[in-house]
Amino acid sequence: MCIRDRSVTVELFINGVSVGEYGMEGGEGVYRWEVPITRWRVGMNHLTWQLSAAVRPAALGVSDDQRDLGMSVRALRLTPQGGSR
């Protein structure tokens, strides 16, 4: 994704530890992180995505929305390493 000629990156943190980042392209995309088993806890885990930039849709002229938005997530799939589901 680019915001006014700025490249945007998305970084994933699992339980506060970075597991990698991607440069986002405009439009829809699929991003995949392979997270070592040692990063996961038994029970609840905390996933955080950090973006390098966000924009208000109103600033782009696409709506009156004044919220700072960075990405939209349509689906999230967690698959065990070596799994195919």
Buried (B, 14 or more C-beta within 10 A) or exposed (E): BEBEEEEBEBBBBBBEEEBEBBEBEEEEEEBEBEBEEEBEEEEEEEEEEEBBBEBBBEEEEEEEEEEEEBEEEEEEEEEEEEEEE
